[in-house]
């Protein structure tokens, strides 16, 4: 059983920084690098899916307060928690994109070719995470470094539209 100090330590653990991650890649075989890319992309897809599933609940906090007042009385911070979780997922997706870029650099450093499909996927993912989208009409962040409800909604709608468009274009088997 975990002690309270162990629980706090794991709760406060920070992800490995970019430099240490890049150093760790040097000792891995090429197939492990490709496996790591697949793992990161799979995790990113799960985070995007999670955000898609949370959008109605986050929107409900803004639009459905009267209809669901019993839910709000029970836990008024539920909707903000949902928005915060969605924002945190976007931060994690961005970190995973950075790691994929480090993996690409390691593959190329070894004289191997990075496939064009992987490069295209990375560029699309980076645009989505950084908020660059043709359908986006709101600024990406407020001055405080936190998104307003409208900014978060606009970013999520743009990303979800882009993601569902990509899903329709993709072919092949996804595990």
MOHULIN-V882069 format. One record per helix or strand. SS is the DSSP state (@ for helix, = for strand). FROM is the first residue (numbers start at 1). TO is the last residue. Records with the same first field share a line. If there is no record, write none. Layout:
BEGIN
SS = FROM-TO  FROM-TO
END
This chain:
BEGIN
@ = 4-12  18-25  30-63  69-74  78-109  116-130  149-169
END
